[in-house]
Each structure stands twice: as structure tokens, then as C-alpha cells.
Amino acid sequence: MSDRPEIVCICGSARFVDEMLAANRDLTLAGAIVVAPGVFPRAEDHEADQSITNEQKTALGALHLRKIDLADRVLIVNPGGYIGESTSREIAYARATGKPITFTDPT
């Protein structure tokens, strides 16, 4: 048995940034190592012309799959059961790689 803490990758829609931050906090306080999205596009970014480019979005998506690779478990933050397109891809990837998946809300 390992003394290493569980590594949990948080996935979910950027619209749930507050919920993902809360999950990150709760998991960290429970002793887990948390990997999560590091960039959350916001509406005001688009207004200020600081939006993420398509190339950056693609790179961030690939980077998040590598975070899933590092994880022991994937937590899907899905208030109200909502799962968007990117999160659906991440769930499919996690399943294909045999990662256990848990959800914050029933799907």
C-alpha cells in the first residue's frame, strides 16, 4: 500500500468555476492532490479582446487529458447534471483509460 495521497483530476464546464474551486478546496483539505483546469474563459475576456485562441483551446484540451493520465480518479463537477461537449470528451477519455469517475450530481 502506498503512502501517496490520491490524485484527483477535476473536470467540468468553465461555467462552474466556483463549484470547481470549491471541489478543489474540499479535496485538498481531505488530503488529495488535485489537478484541475488552470484557465477559465470568461465573458469579459471576449469583451477585452483577451479571448483564448482556437489553438490555445486545443492545446488546453490536450493538456487536460494529460492531467487525467496523472490522476487516480476523475471528478466531474456537473451541477444539475449538466455535462458539456468538452467534459463529455474528457469522460470518454477517462473511461477509455480505465480511470474511475465520480460526479458531483447525478447524471
C-alpha positions as CSV (number, residue, x, y, z in Angstrom):
1,M,0.0,0.0,0.0
2,S,1.3,3.5,-0.9
3,D,1.6,6.5,1.4
4,R,1.0,8.7,-1.6
5,P,-2.2,10.8,-1.5
6,E,-4.9,10.1,-4.1
7,I,-4.6,12.3,-7.2
8,V,-7.9,13.6,-8.4
9,C,-8.5,15.4,-11.7
10,I,-11.4,17.8,-11.7
11,C,-13.3,18.2,-15.0
12,G,-16.4,20.3,-15.8
13,S,-17.7,23.2,-17.7
14,A,-16.0,26.6,-17.3
15,R,-19.4,27.9,-16.3
16,F,-18.9,26.0,-13.0
17,V,-15.6,27.7,-12.0
18,D,-16.9,28.4,-8.4
19,E,-18.1,24.8,-8.0
20,M,-14.7,23.5,-9.3
21,L,-12.8,25.8,-6.9
22,A,-14.9,24.5,-4.0
23,A,-14.3,20.9,-5.0
24,N,-10.6,21.6,-5.3
25,R,-10.6,23.1,-1.8
26,D,-12.6,20.2,-0.3
27,L,-10.4,17.6,-1.9
28,T,-7.2,19.4,-0.9
29,L,-8.4,19.7,2.7
30,A,-9.2,16.0,2.6
31,G,-5.6,15.2,1.7
32,A,-5.9,14.7,-2.1
33,I,-3.6,16.0,-4.7
34,V,-5.8,17.9,-7.1
35,V,-5.2,18.7,-10.8
36,A,-7.8,20.9,-12.4
37,P,-8.3,23.4,-15.3
38,G,-5.9,26.3,-14.9
39,V,-7.7,28.6,-17.3
40,F,-11.3,29.6,-17.2
41,P,-12.5,31.7,-20.1
42,R,-14.9,34.5,-19.0
43,A,-17.3,36.7,-20.9
44,E,-15.3,39.8,-20.0
45,D,-12.2,38.3,-21.7
46,H,-14.0,38.4,-25.0
47,E,-15.1,42.0,-24.5
48,A,-11.5,43.0,-23.7
49,D,-10.2,41.1,-26.7
50,Q,-8.3,38.7,-24.5
51,S,-10.1,35.6,-25.5
52,I,-8.4,32.3,-25.9
53,T,-7.5,31.4,-29.4
54,N,-8.6,28.2,-31.1
55,E,-5.0,26.9,-31.0
56,Q,-4.8,27.6,-27.3
57,K,-8.1,26.0,-26.6
58,T,-6.9,22.9,-28.5
59,A,-3.7,22.9,-26.5
60,L,-5.5,23.3,-23.2
61,G,-7.8,20.4,-24.1
62,A,-4.8,18.1,-24.8
63,L,-3.1,19.3,-21.6
64,H,-6.2,18.4,-19.6
65,L,-6.2,14.9,-21.0
66,R,-2.6,14.6,-19.7
67,K,-3.9,15.6,-16.3
68,I,-6.4,12.8,-16.5
69,D,-3.5,10.5,-17.2
70,L,-1.8,11.6,-14.0
71,A,-4.9,11.1,-11.9
72,D,-6.1,8.1,-9.8
73,R,-9.7,9.3,-10.2
74,V,-11.6,11.9,-12.2
75,L,-14.3,14.1,-10.5
76,I,-16.9,15.5,-12.8
77,V,-18.3,18.8,-11.5
78,N,-21.8,18.8,-13.0
79,P,-24.3,20.9,-11.1
80,G,-27.8,20.0,-12.2
81,G,-26.4,17.1,-14.1
82,Y,-25.0,19.3,-16.9
83,I,-22.2,17.9,-19.0
84,G,-21.0,19.9,-22.0
85,E,-19.1,18.8,-25.1
86,S,-15.6,19.1,-23.7
87,T,-16.5,17.4,-20.5
88,S,-18.1,14.6,-22.5
89,R,-14.8,14.1,-24.3
90,E,-12.9,14.0,-21.1
91,I,-15.3,11.4,-19.6
92,A,-14.9,9.2,-22.7
93,Y,-11.1,9.5,-22.5
94,A,-11.1,8.7,-18.7
95,R,-13.3,5.6,-19.4
96,A,-11.1,4.5,-22.3
97,T,-8.0,4.7,-20.0
98,G,-9.7,2.9,-17.1
99,K,-9.9,5.8,-14.7
100,P,-12.6,5.7,-12.0
101,I,-15.1,8.6,-12.5
102,T,-17.3,10.2,-9.9
103,F,-19.8,13.0,-10.3
104,T,-20.9,15.8,-8.0
105,D,-24.5,15.5,-9.2
106,P,-26.5,12.5,-10.6
107,T,-26.3,12.2,-14.4
